[in-house]
Amino acid sequence: MLKNCLKVLLISLGFSACSDTQNSRAYQLSGSTMGTSYNITVVGENRVDPDIITASLEFLENTLSTYREDSELMQLNKAPANTWINISQDLYKVLKISEEVSLLSDGAFDTSIAPLIDLWGFGPDKTNFSSPPDVKDIQTLMGNVGYQYLMLAADESAVLKTRMVKLDLSAVAKGYAVDVIADLLATNNINNYLVEIGGEIYASGHNAQGEAWHIAIESPEYSAERIPVRIISASDLGIASSGDYRNFYEVDDVHYSHTLDPRKGYPVNHKLASVTVLADSAARADALATAFNVLGTEQAIILADKNNIPAYFLENTDDGLTEHYSSAFTAYIKQ
């Protein structure tokens, strides 16, 4: 009998994992970080000091946050163009993953989108607009939007901005934080665990029943109630989602998604409601989910199949929600 259940809530999809803590010697840690919550479930007898978890997450916030004016990221945003800036290993790794996904998606993922996020009212200082931004303002900002304006040093120690780009890492930072905590657990000889931060996940080993972790994908319908629509089995994988149904605004009955297309400067406008991606790391899954959400179902599935990426899509149609998935995703569907 399942006695305890950890609800793992994604920003756009809901994941749940349950365990019999009495029989499995599982334990859980939870708290707040990056403007959201984290939940860690460990199966087995080994333990990790919660203070180490807290310290690691605090360090990452001070490195990657746009909500802290003194963070390393914000200092980089203020730095002049055409000058090599020394950066930490963590920031370099996040920028490298971001660059790889930007290249893979031909710019559908782009961390230099920060000025547009602010302009559209989805940045740290959220603004309620009575009308969308002026076209001229969007065009002006687009002059400094482009992943190609950021160069990473080969020795992994520095970055160069060829234009005054400003970065927002919110579409990859939580996934990276999940990976950091997963690595921390592994160094403490913990092999069976589930780490979730703000909905981004890394599942390692097995759950309390000795099986791969069972993850529920939530319906992206506009409702306070969270309803699972598909169960997947995953182990030693990062899992992330992207969708607009919990972060958007409407003006004159027009829906404006928080997901912006960095190639155009406007919110995405298609029928894709949510996408879930599995990858070798939560950071990569996080970035890919955003890229696929920008691309839309048809283009994203083509890209996923070309690169053997497991991805699951829920699309709004006249007949209700319709699911689609890449060929690689089939192996993870729990029958």
VENZI-V40936 format. One record per residue. N is the residue number from 1. RES is the residue in one small letter. SS is DSSP state (H for helix, E for strand, - for the rest). PHI is phi in radians with two decimals (NA if undefined). D_LAST is the distance of its C-alpha to the last C-alpha in Angstrom with 1 decimal. Layout:
BEGIN
n;res;ss;phi;d_last
N;RES;SS;PHI;D_LAST
N;RES;SS;PHI;D_LAST
END
This chain:
BEGIN
n;res;ss;phi;d_last
1;m;-;NA;20.7
2;l;-;-1.40;19.9
3;k;-;-1.79;23.4
4;n;E;-2.31;23.3
5;c;E;-2.33;21.0
6;l;E;-1.58;21.8
7;k;E;-1.55;21.3
8;v;E;-1.75;21.0
9;l;E;-1.82;22.4
10;l;-;-1.45;22.6
11;i;-;-1.06;25.5
12;s;-;-2.11;23.4
13;l;-;-2.33;19.9
14;g;E;-1.93;18.9
15;f;E;-2.01;17.0
16;s;E;-2.36;16.8
17;a;E;-2.41;16.6
18;c;E;-2.06;17.7
19;s;E;-2.60;19.6
20;d;-;-1.55;21.8
21;t;H;-1.16;24.9
22;q;H;-1.21;27.0
23;n;H;-1.53;25.2
24;s;H;-1.85;24.1
25;r;-;0.99;27.3
26;a;E;-1.53;25.5
27;y;E;-2.47;27.7
28;q;E;-2.28;27.7
29;l;E;-2.21;30.1
30;s;E;-2.62;30.5
31;g;E;3.10;33.2
32;s;E;-2.07;34.3
33;t;E;-2.88;34.7
34;m;-;0.91;35.1
35;g;-;1.27;35.5
36;t;E;-2.55;32.1
37;s;E;-2.09;30.5
38;y;E;-2.24;28.8
39;n;E;-2.43;26.5
40;i;E;-2.21;26.1
41;t;E;-2.03;24.1
42;v;E;-2.07;25.2
43;v;E;-1.84;24.0
44;g;-;2.20;26.9
45;e;-;-1.64;30.6
46;n;-;-1.18;31.9
47;r;-;-2.22;33.1
48;v;-;-2.27;34.3
49;d;-;-1.18;37.3
50;p;H;-1.01;36.2
51;d;H;-1.15;39.4
52;i;H;-1.21;38.3
53;i;H;-1.05;35.2
54;t;H;-1.05;37.4
55;a;H;-1.13;40.0
56;s;H;-1.12;37.5
57;l;H;-1.19;36.1
58;e;H;-1.13;39.7
59;f;H;-1.07;40.7
60;l;H;-1.17;38.0
61;e;H;-1.08;39.0
62;n;H;-1.22;42.5
63;t;H;-1.68;41.4
64;l;H;-1.94;38.9
65;s;-;-1.37;39.6
66;t;-;-1.64;41.3
67;y;-;-1.62;42.1
68;r;-;-2.02;44.5
69;e;-;-1.08;47.6
70;d;-;-1.72;48.5
71;s;-;-1.16;45.1
72;e;H;-1.07;45.3
73;l;H;-1.06;43.4
74;m;H;-1.17;45.9
75;q;H;-1.16;48.8
76;l;H;-1.12;47.4
77;n;H;-1.06;47.2
78;k;H;-1.48;50.9
79;a;-;-1.18;52.0
80;p;-;-1.22;54.1
81;a;-;-1.38;53.0
82;n;-;1.06;54.1
83;t;-;-2.37;54.2
84;w;E;-1.22;52.0
85;i;E;-1.98;50.5
86;n;E;-1.22;49.5
87;i;-;-2.33;46.1
88;s;-;-1.26;44.0
89;q;H;-1.10;41.4
90;d;H;-1.13;38.6
91;l;H;-1.12;39.8
92;y;H;-1.05;40.1
93;k;H;-1.06;36.6
94;v;H;-1.14;35.2
95;l;H;-1.17;37.6
96;k;H;-1.19;36.6
97;i;H;-1.04;32.8
98;s;H;-1.09;33.9
99;e;H;-1.05;36.1
100;e;H;-1.08;33.5
101;v;H;-1.27;31.1
102;s;H;-1.08;34.1
103;l;H;-1.15;35.0
104;l;H;-1.07;31.5
105;s;-;-1.67;31.2
106;d;-;0.96;34.9
107;g;-;1.56;35.8
108;a;-;-1.19;33.0
109;f;-;-1.93;32.7
110;d;-;-2.73;36.2
111;t;H;-1.30;37.3
112;s;H;-1.40;40.8
113;i;H;-1.45;39.8
114;a;H;-0.87;41.2
115;p;H;-1.05;44.3
116;l;H;-1.24;42.3
117;i;H;-1.04;39.9
118;d;H;-1.13;43.1
119;l;H;-1.06;44.7
120;w;-;-1.48;41.8
121;g;-;1.52;41.8
122;f;-;-1.96;38.6
123;g;-;-1.51;40.4
124;p;-;-0.99;41.6
125;d;-;-1.76;44.2
126;k;-;-1.08;42.2
127;t;-;-2.23;44.3
128;n;-;-1.59;44.0
129;f;-;-1.68;45.4
130;s;-;-1.55;47.1
131;s;-;-2.71;46.6
132;p;-;-1.18;44.8
133;p;-;-1.05;46.7
134;d;-;-1.21;49.5
135;v;H;-1.02;48.7
136;k;H;-1.14;51.6
137;d;H;-1.14;50.2
138;i;H;-1.12;46.8
139;q;H;-1.09;48.6
140;t;H;-1.10;50.7
141;l;H;-1.18;47.9
142;m;H;-1.07;46.0
143;g;-;-1.12;48.9
144;n;-;-2.00;47.5
145;v;-;-1.91;43.8
146;g;-;2.86;42.4
147;y;H;-1.05;40.6
148;q;H;-1.23;43.1
149;y;H;-1.56;45.8
150;l;E;-2.17;44.5
151;m;E;-2.03;45.3
152;l;E;-1.81;44.0
153;a;-;-1.16;46.4
154;a;-;-1.13;45.5
155;d;-;-1.51;46.3
156;e;-;1.10;43.7
157;s;-;-2.11;46.3
158;a;E;-2.64;47.3
159;v;E;-2.43;46.5
160;l;E;-2.18;48.8
161;k;E;-1.71;48.6
162;t;-;-1.48;50.4
163;r;-;-2.41;50.4
164;m;-;-1.38;50.3
165;v;-;-1.28;46.5
166;k;-;-2.18;44.9
167;l;-;-1.79;41.4
168;d;-;-2.26;38.6
169;l;-;-1.80;35.8
170;s;-;-1.11;33.7
171;a;-;-1.55;30.8
172;v;-;-2.52;30.6
173;a;H;-1.12;32.5
174;k;H;-1.15;29.9
175;g;H;-1.09;27.4
176;y;H;-1.14;30.3
177;a;H;-1.05;31.1
178;v;H;-1.02;27.6
179;d;H;-1.11;28.2
180;v;H;-1.09;31.6
181;i;H;-1.17;30.4
182;a;H;-1.08;27.7
183;d;H;-1.12;30.5
184;l;H;-1.09;32.7
185;l;H;-1.10;30.3
186;a;H;-1.10;29.9
187;t;H;-1.20;33.7
188;n;-;-1.72;33.8
189;n;-;1.05;31.7
190;i;-;-1.88;28.6
191;n;-;-1.95;25.5
192;n;-;-2.02;22.6
193;y;E;-2.83;22.6
194;l;E;-2.30;21.3
195;v;E;-1.95;24.1
196;e;E;-2.34;24.0
197;i;E;-2.30;27.1
198;g;-;0.98;27.2
199;g;-;1.74;23.5
200;e;E;-1.51;23.4
201;i;E;-2.33;21.4
202;y;E;-2.25;21.5
203;a;E;-1.95;19.1
204;s;E;-2.13;20.6
205;g;-;1.15;19.7
206;h;-;-2.31;17.6
207;n;-;-1.50;17.4
208;a;-;-1.13;19.4
209;q;-;-1.62;17.0
210;g;-;1.37;17.3
211;e;-;-1.95;13.8
212;a;-;-1.04;13.2
213;w;E;-1.12;13.8
214;h;E;-1.73;11.2
215;i;E;-2.03;12.6
216;a;E;-1.72;12.6
217;i;E;-1.58;14.0
218;e;E;-1.53;16.8
219;s;-;-1.14;18.2
220;p;-;-1.57;21.4
221;e;-;-1.28;23.4
222;y;-;-1.28;26.9
223;s;-;-2.68;26.6
224;a;-;-1.25;27.4
225;e;-;-1.45;24.3
226;r;-;-1.87;21.1
227;i;-;-2.04;18.0
228;p;E;-1.25;14.4
229;v;E;-2.04;12.7
230;r;E;-2.73;9.7
231;i;E;-1.90;8.2
232;i;E;-2.13;8.5
233;s;E;-1.96;9.4
234;a;E;-2.49;13.0
235;s;-;-2.59;16.1
236;d;-;1.02;19.6
237;l;E;-2.51;19.1
238;g;E;-1.61;20.7
239;i;E;-2.38;18.9
240;a;E;-2.57;21.0
241;s;E;-2.39;21.3
242;s;E;-2.57;24.1
243;g;E;-3.02;25.1
244;d;-;-2.02;28.2
245;y;-;-1.41;27.4
246;r;-;-2.07;28.8
247;n;-;-2.55;31.7
248;f;E;-2.88;33.9
249;y;E;-2.52;37.1
250;e;E;-2.18;38.5
251;v;E;-2.31;42.1
252;d;-;0.92;43.5
253;d;-;1.16;40.0
254;v;E;-1.77;38.9
255;h;E;-1.54;35.7
256;y;E;-2.02;36.2
257;s;E;-1.33;33.2
258;h;-;-1.31;33.7
259;t;-;-1.47;32.1
260;l;E;-1.77;35.1
261;d;E;-1.51;35.4
262;p;-;-1.16;37.8
263;r;-;-1.43;38.9
264;k;-;-2.11;40.3
265;g;-;1.58;40.9
266;y;E;-2.16;39.1
267;p;E;-1.05;35.9
268;v;-;-1.12;33.1
269;n;-;-2.45;33.1
270;h;-;-2.62;30.0
271;k;-;-1.57;27.0
272;l;E;-1.20;24.5
273;a;E;-1.59;23.6
274;s;E;-2.82;21.5
275;v;E;-2.44;20.0
276;t;E;-2.07;18.0
277;v;E;-2.21;18.8
278;l;E;-1.94;17.9
279;a;E;-2.65;20.9
280;d;-;-1.24;22.8
281;s;-;-2.47;24.6
282;a;H;-1.19;24.2
283;a;H;-1.10;27.5
284;r;H;-1.17;26.4
285;a;H;-1.07;23.2
286;d;H;-1.04;25.4
287;a;H;-1.15;27.9
288;l;H;-1.13;25.5
289;a;H;-1.07;23.8
290;t;H;-1.16;27.3
291;a;H;-1.04;28.3
292;f;H;-1.15;25.4
293;n;H;-1.13;26.2
294;v;H;-1.19;29.7
295;l;H;-1.19;29.0
296;g;-;1.56;26.8
297;t;H;-0.99;23.7
298;e;H;-1.07;25.3
299;q;H;-1.17;27.3
300;a;H;-1.16;24.7
301;i;H;-1.13;22.1
302;i;H;-1.05;24.9
303;l;H;-1.16;25.8
304;a;H;-1.12;22.3
305;d;H;-1.15;21.8
306;k;H;-1.09;25.4
307;n;-;-1.94;24.8
308;n;-;0.98;21.2
309;i;-;-1.79;20.2
310;p;-;-1.24;16.6
311;a;E;-2.57;17.1
312;y;E;-2.22;15.5
313;f;E;-2.17;17.9
314;l;E;-2.07;18.5
315;e;E;-2.10;21.6
316;n;E;-1.37;24.1
317;t;E;-2.30;25.0
318;d;-;-1.11;27.3
319;d;-;-1.70;24.3
320;g;E;1.81;22.8
321;l;E;-1.24;20.1
322;t;E;-2.15;18.4
323;e;E;-1.70;15.7
324;h;E;-2.42;16.3
325;y;E;-2.72;15.3
326;s;-;-1.28;16.9
327;s;H;-1.08;16.0
328;a;H;-1.22;15.6
329;f;H;-1.27;13.0
330;t;H;-0.93;10.3
331;a;H;-1.15;10.2
332;y;H;-1.79;9.2
333;i;E;-1.29;6.2
334;k;-;-1.46;3.8
335;q;-;-1.39;0.0
END
